[in-house]
């Protein structure tokens, strides 16, 4: 009975949840663009798309779309007949996310490249804050998971390994692949740097603080929409 009630409340709140969902995605791309601008390395989830950009010159939004499509294909391979058709919506979300990334990078292109270490650190820290705020909105909306989360969930279902452990392994794997690729091809760290480590540690901390400060107000907004 309780699960049916939760499902009903979710369905009634789409008018609010959809804007919250897409606003959250856009805020995340702003954080990604800030990390790129800082030139300290990007967050683990963005490391492979940015690596593709660094190595091939492909525009990062397109690389992001390609990466998301690849993750959906990975889910199909892992889950096979258990793969749900509705999960193909992750491709659509990946396309939207890719275009958001392109637009965010365009916005930040108006800022000059900075050599000032303080400004670069500020951009790096700001990136972690923006990504944490995105998660704050994105998790509550609970519409369609990004393909990365979908792939991690598929691995969890297929292996019975706890999701948090899968996420750690997934992040480490993406960063490792990115680092090795950049060192071999570019002879440099490329997409991986101090910002990658900071994002891995700081995002969760900021998310906890934001949720504590504004979580009740956020939940009240959706409850008010339901009423």
Buried (B, 14 or more C-beta within 10 A) or exposed (E): EEEEEEEEEBEBBEEBBEEBBBBBBBBBBBBBBBBBBBBBBBBBBBBBBBBBBBBEEBBBBBBBBBBBBBBBEBBBEBBEEEBEEEBEBBBEBBBBBBBBBBBBBEEBEEEEEBEEEEEBBBBBBBBBBBBBBBBBBBBBBEBBBBBBBBBBBBBBBBEEEEBEEBBBEBBEEBBEBBBEBBEEEEEEBBBBBBBBBBBBEBBEEBBEEBBEEEEEEBEEBBEEBEE
